[in-house]
Amino acid sequence: MKTVKASFPVLDMSCAACANAVEKELKKQPGVKHAEVSYASASALVEFDEETIDPQQLKIAVRQLGYDLEITEYNHKKIRETELENFRKLKTKTFASLALSAPVMVIAMGWIHHKAANLTLWVLTSAILLLGKRFFVHAWKMALKKQAGMDTLVAISTGTAYLLSSLITFFPEIAKPYFGIHTYYEPAAMVIAFVLLGKFLEEQSRLKATDYMDELSSMLPDSAIRIVNGREEHTPLQLLRPGDLLLGRTGDRVAVDGMVEDGNAWVDESLLTGESLPVAKEKGHQVFAGALIVDGSFTYRAQSTGAESRFSKILTLVENAKSSKPAVQRIADQISAVFVPVVLTISLMTLLLWLIFGGKEFLLTGISCTLAVLVVACPCALGLATPTAVVNAIGSAARRGILIKNAQSLEIASTVKHVFFDKTGTVTTGKLRIKNINYYHQDKKTFVDQLLVAMEMHSNHPIAGAVLEYFKGLTPEIALDQVRYIPGKGAEAIHKGLKYYLGSSLWMNQILIQSQSKPSTNEQSHFFLFTDTEVLASVTLSDSIRPEIKEAVKKLEELGIGTSIISGDSHDSVTMIAREAGIKNYYSQCSPEEKLIIINDWKKRGITVAMAGDGINDSAALSTADLGIAMGSGAHLALESSQVIVKDDNPKHIAWIFGYSKKVRTIIYQNLFWAFFYNILAIPIAAGALYPSFGILLKPHWAGAAMALSSVSVVANSLRLRNHSPDTKVL
């Protein structure tokens, strides 16, 4: 069994009920483990067994419902072009239907009972119904699958009005005894026009809500310069393969993940890492697709292309996230699934009640009210309430460099009461710096400084970086005959026949024959410069806290969220860092297993907890916490174990996640309240509940306008999340 999870664009859906129908059909397919379809993002997230079913079979199943599944290799630009083309067609149909419905309104108001007028209305309305044929096609295909949706309501209401009016127009002698001479071309035409207008506005808002994917995908070039036998040739991105030699110049974007082979340049990787400053790249350095070459040029050997590149995986991560559903959305989907059959029942009861209590003379009124109920009760607003908010929230977070893997993570984040921070790399920068150098022979200070730089200048070890940073600008005047780096111990060098060592206290104790002085063991970190007979210097290292951590902790406290440091470092080290960061609670010298025990203890007390970390040793804790947050520069396993990734490692963004998730929850609840309130209020009015007391009836075409307005209002409310800043209040 080979289970894979993939996101596929779904085409031609017109409502949330359509998404429910597609989701139900996908779940019925053999080999499909799980499926989630989002109308707001027009996509399906499917987990399936490749040995049992393939994407082509999924496509066939969806097409049998009247929709389509895009299964070609993921190309956001291509999918976006298709969406925009469909949107342009919808725009044309919408405004054409509105233009045709205007004379329908005028004729219906003045000459409705004239035969010539009815023939004109029939021609105009027939044209409008052709513009809206998608509703009838989808309704028919869903009916064959014993399913129903918004298209079912629109098709039944407008189809009934059109057929009844056609009967009265062409066979008046048959229809008159039962239905009189009044036709219903006007509501049939106006409902189609208003529903198309509503779909147009919804699609416009949906495309706007997902345009952050355009921003991301536009960062990849369409082609790259490939060097073949010394010649340069422009090659489309999809034709590049691992091993190709590529050229990158100033102003270019790196096409694929690769390794620099020659040249050097400054590269802006802010898209991938959140780091605002350009990074120097030279031979042997890794470069990533989407990075911008600010200055310089180099050749690089392609390693990961297409879907395997780091950039494509970020796109996939965001796509999967916006296709997922939180628990509150699943409840709304369950309601939407039974809503249409309930509405059909209510519409039938409406007609029967008008006939029972009003008699035959109220037949036409009963038909009008029945049509109004069918139109006004479309569950689109209910289906859009959660996914539009989720899509906007995930997009807004992605633009800030925060990748949220699924909608459930947003829901969990809104309930978190305590955050555990790993120390190194999360609370601190994770970059070592020299705090102090203890010289055992003051007369050898200059020699020791030059020896330290000379021994570390060719090393990539973090300690070497700290040494070179501390002695920045110092050029050693001594020449070393030999330098050898020993993994896990340190470095050794020969100068004028004498061997020098630079490494840990353990290695020093193994080699040192006789030490004149024992270094203190209370320091945070040490390494030593020594010979076979004496210690020349000991170096104290320390880690510095991130400058944003204090503000992040303060913001979390304002949100009512507690904080703790949980670290494997020494008690003294953790105590000092916790004090500097303003975190009162901390755990030190914790193994990965002990971290799990602590987190589980808090969870057993009924407290929803989050864990923020970056190392491999944090992976188990990230998985165990209710919400795992990984720093973008962290270990691959940590990134895989988390639900949220903060690309730029800024702790303030961790605080932002929790504040923002509460705003998202507020917007979702507002949307759901409005959607339920609208249907609870609109259906009785459409059925004629106000007629006995106030003589008010809701015409079918105005019911269509109200339905469209409810959907647009929900989408507009969700769009408020796009411009949210950390201090914005959502009322």
C-alpha positions in Angstrom: 0.0 0.0 0.0 1.3 3.4 -1.0 -0.7 6.2 0.5 -0.3 9.7 -0.9 -1.9 13.1 -0.1 -2.5 15.5 -3.0 -4.4 18.7 -3.7 -6.3 19.0 -6.9 -8.1 22.1 -8.3 -11.9 21.4 -8.8 -13.5 23.2 -11.7 -17.1 24.3 -12.3 -18.4 24.2 -8.7 -21.1 26.9 -8.1 -21.9 26.5 -4.4 -20.9 24.9 -1.1 -23.4 22.1 -1.7 -21.5 21.3 -4.9 -18.3 20.9 -2.9 -20.2 18.6 -0.5 -21.4 16.5 -3.4 -17.8 16.2 -4.9 -16.4 15.3 -1.5 -19.0 12.6 -0.9 -18.3 11.1 -4.3 -14.6 11.1 -3.8 -14.9 9.4 -0.4 -17.0 6.6 -2.0 -14.1 5.7 -4.4 -12.2 2.5 -3.5 -8.7 3.3 -2.2 -9.6 6.9 -1.0 -8.7 7.2 2.7 -9.9 10.7 3.2 -11.1 13.7 1.1 -11.9 17.3 1.8 -13.3 19.7 -0.8 -13.4 23.4 -0.3 -15.7 25.6 -2.4 -13.8 28.8 -1.2 -10.5 27.6 -2.6 -12.0 25.4 -5.4 -9.8 22.5 -4.5 -9.9 19.0 -3.2 -7.4 17.5 -0.7 -7.4 13.7 -1.2 -5.5 11.0 0.6 -5.5 7.8 -1.5 -3.8 4.5 -2.1 -1.9 4.8 -5.4 -2.0 1.0 -5.8 -5.8 0.9 -5.7 -6.8 4.1 -7.5 -5.1 6.8 -9.6 -5.9 10.5 -10.2 -7.4 9.7 -13.6 -10.1 7.5 -11.9 -10.8 10.3 -9.4 -11.2 12.7 -12.3 -13.7 10.4 -14.0 -15.8 10.1 -10.8 -15.9 13.9 -10.4 -16.8 14.5 -14.0 -19.8 12.2 -13.7 -21.2 14.8 -11.3 -20.8 17.6 -13.9 -17.6 19.0 -12.4 -13.9 18.5 -13.3 -10.7 17.6 -11.5 -7.4 19.1 -12.7 -4.9 16.2 -12.3 -1.9 17.3 -14.4 1.3 18.1 -12.7 0.6 21.0 -10.4 1.1 24.4 -12.1 -0.5 27.2 -10.3 0.0 29.6 -13.2 -1.9 27.3 -15.5 -4.7 26.7 -13.1 -5.0 30.4 -12.4 -5.2 31.1 -16.1 -8.1 28.6 -16.4 -9.8 30.1 -13.4 -9.5 33.6 -14.8 -10.8 32.4 -18.2 -13.8 30.8 -16.5 -14.3 34.0 -14.6 -14.3 36.1 -17.8 -17.0 33.7 -19.3 -19.1 34.0 -16.1 -18.8 37.8 -16.3 -20.0 37.8 -19.9 -22.9 35.5 -19.0 -23.8 37.6 -16.0 -24.0 41.0 -17.7 -25.7 39.5 -20.7 -28.4 38.0 -18.5 -28.8 41.3 -16.7 -29.1 43.1 -20.0 -31.8 40.6 -21.2 -33.7 40.7 -17.9 -34.2 44.4 -18.0 -36.7 44.3 -20.9 -38.3 41.3 -19.3 -39.0 43.4 -16.2 -40.4 46.3 -18.4 -42.6 44.1 -20.5 -43.9 42.1 -17.5 -44.9 45.3 -15.8 -46.9 46.8 -18.8 -48.0 44.2 -21.3 -47.9 40.9 -19.4 -51.2 39.6 -20.7 -50.6 40.3 -24.4 -49.8 37.3 -26.6 -47.1 39.2 -28.5 -45.6 40.3 -25.1 -45.6 36.7 -23.8 -43.9 35.5 -27.0 -41.2 38.2 -26.5 -40.8 37.2 -22.9 -40.5 33.6 -23.9 -37.7 34.4 -26.3 -35.8 36.6 -23.8 -36.2 34.2 -20.9 -35.2 31.2 -23.0 -32.0 33.1 -23.9 -31.4 33.8 -20.2 -31.9 30.2 -19.2 -29.4 29.2 -21.8 -26.9 31.5 -20.2 -27.6 29.7 -16.9 -27.7 26.2 -18.3 -24.9 25.2 -15.9 -27.5 25.1 -13.1 -29.7 22.7 -14.9 -26.8 20.4 -16.1 -25.4 20.2 -12.6 -28.8 19.6 -11.0 -29.5 16.8 -13.5 -26.2 15.0 -12.9 -26.5 15.4 -9.2 -30.0 13.9 -9.3 -28.7 10.9 -11.2 -26.3 10.4 -8.2 -29.3 10.9 -5.8 -27.8 14.2 -4.5 -29.0 17.8 -4.4 -27.5 21.3 -4.0 -28.0 24.9 -4.8 -28.3 24.1 -8.5 -31.2 21.8 -7.6 -33.1 24.7 -6.0 -32.4 27.1 -8.8 -33.2 24.6 -11.5 -36.5 23.5 -9.9 -37.7 27.0 -9.2 -36.8 28.6 -12.5 -37.5 25.5 -14.6 -41.0 25.3 -13.0 -41.7 29.0 -13.6 -40.5 28.7 -17.2 -42.4 25.6 -18.1 -45.6 26.8 -16.5 -45.3 30.2 -18.3 -44.6 28.3 -21.6 -47.7 26.2 -21.1 -49.8 29.4 -20.5 -48.2 31.1 -23.6 -48.6 28.3 -26.2 -51.6 26.4 -24.8 -53.7 29.0 -23.0 -57.0 27.0 -23.5 -55.5 24.1 -21.5 -53.7 26.2 -18.8 -56.3 28.9 -18.2 -58.8 26.8 -16.2 -56.0 25.8 -13.8 -53.5 28.6 -13.7 -55.2 31.6 -15.3 -53.3 33.8 -17.7 -50.5 35.1 -15.5 -47.0 34.0 -16.6 -43.8 33.7 -14.5 -41.2 34.7 -17.1 -40.1 37.6 -14.9 -39.1 35.6 -11.8 -37.5 32.8 -13.9 -35.4 35.4 -15.8 -34.5 37.6 -12.8 -33.6 34.7 -10.6 -31.1 33.3 -13.1 -29.7 36.9 -13.6 -29.4 37.5 -9.9 -27.9 34.1 -9.1 -25.4 34.6 -11.9 -24.6 38.0 -10.4 -24.2 36.5 -7.0 -21.8 33.8 -8.5 -19.9 36.5 -10.3 -19.4 38.5 -7.1 -18.5 35.4 -5.1 -16.0 34.3 -7.7 -14.5 37.8 -7.8 -14.1 37.8 -4.0 -12.8 34.2 -4.0 -10.1 35.0 -6.6 -9.2 38.1 -4.6 -8.9 36.0 -1.4 -6.5 33.5 -3.1 -4.4 36.0 -5.0 -1.6 35.4 -2.5 -0.9 32.2 -4.4 -0.2 34.4 -7.4 2.3 36.4 -5.4 4.0 33.2 -4.4 4.0 31.5 -7.8 5.2 34.6 -9.6 8.5 34.3 -7.7 9.4 31.4 -10.0 10.7 32.1 -13.5 9.1 30.5 -16.5 12.5 29.4 -17.8 16.2 29.2 -16.9 19.6 29.5 -18.7 20.9 26.0 -19.1 24.6 25.5 -20.2 25.0 22.6 -22.6 28.4 22.0 -24.1 29.5 25.5 -23.3 26.4 27.1 -25.0 23.7 29.0 -23.2 20.1 28.1 -24.0 16.8 29.2 -22.4 15.0 26.1 -21.2 11.4 26.0 -19.8 11.2 25.2 -16.2 9.4 21.9 -16.6 12.2 20.5 -18.8 14.9 21.1 -16.2 16.3 17.9 -14.6 18.7 17.2 -11.7 22.3 17.5 -12.9 21.6 20.3 -15.3 24.2 23.2 -15.1 22.4 26.5 -14.9 23.4 30.2 -15.0 22.1 32.8 -12.6 22.8 36.5 -13.1 21.9 39.8 -11.4 18.1 40.2 -11.4 17.4 36.6 -12.1 15.5 34.3 -9.8 17.0 30.9 -9.0 15.0 28.4 -11.0 15.5 25.2 -9.0 17.2 24.0 -5.8 20.9 23.5 -6.5 24.6 23.8 -5.5 26.8 26.7 -6.6 29.7 25.4 -8.8 31.4 28.7 -9.8 31.1 32.4 -9.1 29.6 34.4 -6.3 26.7 36.6 -5.6 24.5 38.2 -3.0 21.1 36.4 -2.9 17.8 37.6 -1.4 16.2 34.5 0.2 13.5 36.4 2.2 10.7 34.6 0.3 12.0 31.3 1.7 13.6 32.2 5.0 12.1 35.5 6.0 15.7 36.9 6.4 15.5 40.5 5.1 19.3 40.8 4.4 20.9 39.3 1.2 23.1 36.3 1.8 26.5 35.7 0.2 26.7 32.6 -2.1 29.8 31.0 -3.5 31.1 27.6 -4.5 29.6 24.8 -2.4 26.7 26.9 -1.1 23.1 25.8 -1.5 20.6 27.9 -3.4 16.9 27.6 -3.5 14.2 28.1 -6.2 12.6 31.5 -6.0 15.5 33.3 -4.4 16.5 36.6 -6.1 20.1 37.3 -7.2 20.7 40.8 -6.1 24.3 41.3 -7.2 26.8 39.0 -9.0 26.4 35.8 -10.9 27.2 32.1 -10.6 26.6 28.7 -12.2 24.8 26.1 -10.2 24.0 22.4 -10.5 20.3 21.5 -10.3 19.5 19.1 -7.5 15.7 19.3 -6.8 13.4 20.3 -9.6 9.7 20.6 -10.1 7.6 19.4 -7.2 10.7 18.4 -5.3 12.0 21.9 -4.8 11.7 23.6 -1.5 9.6 26.4 -3.1 7.2 23.9 -4.6 6.8 22.2 -1.3 5.9 25.5 0.3 3.2 26.0 -2.4 1.9 22.5 -1.8 1.9 23.2 2.0 -0.3 26.3 1.5 -2.5 24.6 -1.0 -3.1 21.6 1.3 -3.8 24.0 4.2 -6.5 26.0 2.3 -8.2 22.8 1.2 -8.5 21.5 4.8 -11.4 22.1 7.1 -11.7 22.9 10.8 -14.3 21.0 13.0 -16.8 23.9 12.9 -16.8 23.7 9.0 -17.6 20.0 9.1 -20.7 20.8 11.2 -21.7 23.4 8.7 -21.2 20.9 5.9 -23.4 18.4 7.6 -26.1 21.0 8.0 -25.8 22.0 4.3 -26.0 18.4 3.2 -29.5 17.9 4.7 -30.6 21.5 4.2 -31.6 21.1 0.5 -34.0 18.2 1.1 -35.5 20.1 4.0 -36.0 23.2 1.8 -37.7 21.1 -0.9 -40.0 19.7 1.8 -40.8 23.2 3.1 -41.5 24.5 -0.4 -43.9 21.7 -1.1 -45.6 22.4 2.3 -45.8 26.1 1.4 -47.8 25.3 -1.8 -50.1 22.9 0.1 -50.8 25.3 2.9 -51.7 28.1 0.5 -54.1 25.8 -1.2 -55.6 24.5 2.0 -56.1 27.8 3.7 -56.5 30.0 0.6 -58.3 27.8 -1.8 -57.9 27.7 -5.6 -57.8 31.5 -6.0 -54.5 31.5 -4.1 -52.9 28.9 -6.3 -50.8 31.5 -8.2 -49.8 33.1 -4.9 -48.8 29.7 -3.6 -46.7 29.0 -6.7 -44.9 32.3 -6.3 -44.2 31.7 -2.6 -43.0 28.2 -3.4 -40.6 29.5 -6.0 -39.4 32.2 -3.6 -38.7 29.6 -0.9 -36.7 27.5 -3.3 -34.5 30.4 -4.4 -34.0 32.3 -1.1 -33.0 29.1 0.9 -29.8 28.4 -1.0 -27.2 27.3 1.7 -24.3 29.1 -0.1 -23.8 31.6 2.8 -23.7 28.7 5.3 -21.2 26.8 3.1 -19.0 29.9 2.6 -18.9 31.0 6.2 -15.9 29.1 7.3 -13.8 28.3 4.2 -13.6 32.0 3.0 -12.3 33.0 6.5 -9.8 30.1 6.5 -8.5 30.9 3.0 -8.0 34.6 3.8 -6.4 33.8 7.1 -3.9 31.3 5.7 -3.1 33.7 2.9 -2.6 36.6 5.2 -0.3 34.4 7.4 1.7 33.2 4.4 2.4 36.8 3.3 3.9 37.4 6.8 6.1 34.3 6.4 4.0 32.1 8.6 3.0 28.8 7.0 -0.1 27.1 8.6 -0.3 23.5 7.5 -4.1 23.0 8.0 -7.3 24.8 9.1 -7.4 22.7 12.3 -4.2 24.4 13.5 -6.0 27.8 13.4 -8.8 26.4 15.4 -6.4 24.9 18.0 -4.4 28.1 18.2 -7.4 30.1 19.2 -7.8 27.9 22.4 -4.1 27.6 23.5 -3.5 28.7 27.1 0.2 27.9 27.5 3.3 28.0 25.2 6.5 26.1 25.8 9.6 27.6 24.2 12.8 25.6 23.4 15.7 27.8 24.5 18.4 27.5 21.8 17.3 28.8 18.4 13.8 29.8 19.6 14.2 32.1 22.6 17.9 32.7 21.7 19.5 33.3 18.3 21.2 29.9 18.4 24.4 31.6 17.3 27.4 31.3 19.7 29.4 34.3 20.7 32.5 34.7 22.8 31.7 36.0 26.2 35.2 35.9 27.7 38.7 34.6 27.0 40.9 33.6 30.0 44.6 33.9 29.1 46.8 31.6 31.2 49.9 33.5 30.1 49.4 37.2 29.5 52.7 37.5 27.7 51.4 35.1 25.0 48.1 37.0 24.5 48.9 38.3 21.0 50.2 34.9 19.9 47.1 33.1 21.3 44.7 35.5 19.5 46.5 34.9 16.2 46.6 31.1 16.8 42.9 31.0 17.5 42.1 32.8 14.2 44.6 30.8 12.2 43.2 27.5 13.4 39.5 28.4 12.8 39.6 30.5 9.7 38.9 27.5 7.4 36.3 25.7 9.6 32.5 25.8 9.2 31.9 24.9 12.8 29.7 27.3 14.8 32.5 27.8 17.3 34.8 28.9 14.4 32.2 31.4 13.4 32.1 32.8 17.0 35.9 33.1 17.0 36.1 34.9 13.6 33.3 37.2 14.6 35.1 38.1 17.9 38.4 38.7 16.2 36.9 40.4 13.1 39.6 42.3 11.2 42.5 40.4 12.7 44.8 38.8 10.1 47.1 36.2 11.6 50.7 36.7 10.9 51.7 33.2 11.9 51.9 30.3 9.4 50.6 26.8 10.4 52.3 23.8 8.9 49.3 21.7 9.2 45.6 22.0 10.4 43.4 18.9 11.0 39.8 19.0 12.1 38.6 16.1 14.2 34.8 15.6 14.4 33.5 15.7 18.0 36.8 16.9 19.4 38.1 20.0 17.8 41.1 21.0 15.7 44.9 20.4 15.9 47.7 22.3 14.2 51.4 22.3 14.0 53.4 25.5 14.3 57.2 25.4 14.3 57.2 21.8 15.2 54.9 22.2 18.2 51.4 20.7 18.2 48.5 22.8 19.4 45.0 21.6 20.2 41.7 23.5 20.3 38.7 21.7 21.7 36.6 20.5 24.6 37.6 19.9 28.2 37.2 16.1 27.7 39.7 16.1 24.9 42.0 18.3 26.9 42.0 15.9 29.9 42.8 13.0 27.6 45.8 14.7 26.1 47.2 17.1 28.7 50.1 15.5 30.6 50.2 18.1 33.3 47.9 21.1 33.8 49.1 24.0 35.8 45.6 25.3 36.3 42.1 23.8 36.3 39.5 25.9 34.5 36.3 26.7 36.2 33.4 24.4 35.4 30.6 26.8 36.3 30.7 28.6 32.9 28.0 28.1 30.3 30.2 26.6 27.5 34.0 26.1 27.1 36.6 25.2 24.7 40.4 25.3 25.3 43.6 26.1 23.5 46.4 23.8 24.8 49.5 21.9 24.1 50.7 18.5 25.3 51.9 20.1 28.5 50.0 23.3 29.3 46.8 25.2 28.8 47.2 28.5 27.0 43.6 29.8 27.1 40.0 28.9 27.9 37.1 30.5 26.1 33.6 31.1 27.5 30.7 31.0 25.0 27.2 32.2 25.4 24.0 32.5 23.4 22.1 35.8 23.1 18.3 36.1 23.3 16.4 37.2 20.3 15.6 40.9 20.5 11.9 40.3 19.9 11.3 37.7 22.6 10.5 40.1 25.4 7.7 41.8 23.3 6.4 38.4 22.3 6.2 37.2 25.9 4.4 40.5 26.9 1.9 40.1 24.1 1.2 36.5 25.1 0.5 37.6 28.6 -1.9 40.2 27.3 -3.7 37.4 25.5 -3.9 35.4 28.7 -1.4 32.8 27.5 1.3 31.6 29.9 4.9 30.9 28.9 7.7 28.4 29.9 11.1 27.6 28.7 11.8 23.8 28.3 15.4 23.0 27.5 18.1 20.4 27.7 20.7 23.0 28.7 22.1 23.5 32.2 20.2 25.1 35.0 22.3 28.2 35.2 22.1 28.8 31.4 18.3 28.4 31.3 17.8 30.5 34.4 19.8 33.4 32.9 18.0 33.3 29.6 14.6 33.0 31.2 15.4 36.0 33.3 16.5 38.1 30.3 13.4 37.0 28.3 10.9 37.8 31.1 9.8 34.2 31.4 9.1 33.2 35.0 8.6 29.4 34.5 11.3 27.2 33.1 12.5 23.6 33.0 16.2 22.8 32.5 18.4 19.7 31.7 15.4 18.0 30.1 15.9 15.0 27.8 13.4 14.7 24.8 11.6 12.0 26.9 11.3 14.4 29.9 9.9 17.1 27.6 7.1 14.8 26.6 6.3 14.0 30.3 6.1 17.7 31.1 3.9 18.6 28.2 1.6 15.6 28.8 1.3 16.6 32.5 0.0 20.0 31.4 -2.4 18.5 28.9 -3.8 16.1 31.6 -4.7 19.2 33.6 -7.0 20.2 30.7 -4.7 23.0 29.4 -4.3 23.4 25.6 -0.5 23.8 25.0 1.7 24.8 22.2 5.4 24.0 21.7 7.8 26.2 19.8 11.2 24.7 18.8 13.7 24.2 16.0 15.8 21.2 16.8 15.6 17.5 16.1 15.4 16.9 19.8 12.2 19.1 19.8 10.4 17.0 17.2 8.7 14.6 19.7 7.6 17.5 21.8 6.3 19.4 18.8 4.2 16.3 17.8 2.9 15.8 21.3 1.8 19.4 22.0 -1.7 20.4 20.8 0.0 22.8 18.5 3.6 22.5 17.2 5.4 25.7 16.0 8.7 25.3 14.2 11.2 28.0 13.5 11.9 28.1 9.7 15.7 27.7 10.1 15.2 24.6 12.2 15.9 20.9 11.5 13.9 19.2 8.8 12.3 16.7 11.3 11.2 19.6 13.5 9.5 21.3 10.4 7.8 18.0 9.6 6.6 17.5 13.2 4.9 20.9 13.5 1.6 22.4 12.3 2.9 26.0 11.9 6.2 27.2 10.6 7.6 30.7 11.3 10.0 31.2 8.4 11.9 34.2 9.8 12.3 32.8 13.3 10.7 36.0 14.8 9.1 35.2 18.2 6.7 38.1 17.7 5.1 36.1 15.0 4.4 33.3 17.4 2.4 35.7 19.5 0.7 37.1 16.4 -0.5 33.6 15.5 -2.5 33.2 18.7 -4.0 36.7 18.5 -4.8 36.3 14.9 -6.4 32.9 15.3 -8.9 34.5 17.8 -9.8 37.1 15.2 -10.3 34.3 12.7 -12.6 32.5 15.1 -14.6 35.7 15.6 -15.1 36.2 11.9 -16.2 32.6 11.4 -18.8 32.8 14.2 -20.0 36.1 12.7 -20.4 34.5 9.3 -22.2 31.4 10.7 -24.5 33.6 12.7 -25.4 35.7 9.7 -25.9 32.6 7.5 -28.2 30.9 10.0 -30.0 34.2 10.9 -30.6 34.9 7.2 -32.1 31.5 6.4 -34.2 31.5 9.6 -35.6 34.9 8.7 -35.8 34.6 5.0 -37.6 31.3 4.5 -40.7 32.1 6.5 -40.9 35.5 4.8 -40.6 33.8 1.4 -43.3 31.3 2.3 -45.7 34.2 3.0 -45.6 34.4 6.8 -46.0 38.2 6.7 -48.9 38.2 4.2 -51.9 37.6 6.6 -50.9 40.5 8.9 -49.1 43.0 6.6 -49.9 41.9 3.0 -46.2 41.5 2.2 -45.0 38.9 -0.2 -41.4 38.3 -1.3 -41.2 37.9 -5.1 -39.0 35.1 -6.5 -36.6 37.5 -8.3 -36.1 39.5 -5.1 -35.5 36.2 -3.2 -32.7 35.6 -5.7 -31.2 39.0 -5.0 -31.4 38.4 -1.2 -29.7 35.0 -1.6 -26.9 36.6 -3.6 -26.5 39.4 -1.1 -26.2 37.0 1.8 -23.3 35.1 0.1 -21.5 38.3 -0.9 -21.8 39.7 2.7 -20.2 36.6 4.2 -17.3 36.8 1.7 -16.9 40.5 2.3 -16.7 40.0 6.1 -14.0 37.3 5.6 -12.0 39.7 3.4 -11.5 41.9 6.4 -8.9 39.4 7.6 -6.6 40.3 4.7 -5.7 43.6 6.1 -5.3 42.5 9.7 -2.3 43.8 11.6 -1.2 42.5 15.0 -3.0 45.4 16.8 -6.1 45.4 14.7 -9.3 44.7 16.6 -12.0 42.7 14.8 -15.4 43.6 16.2 
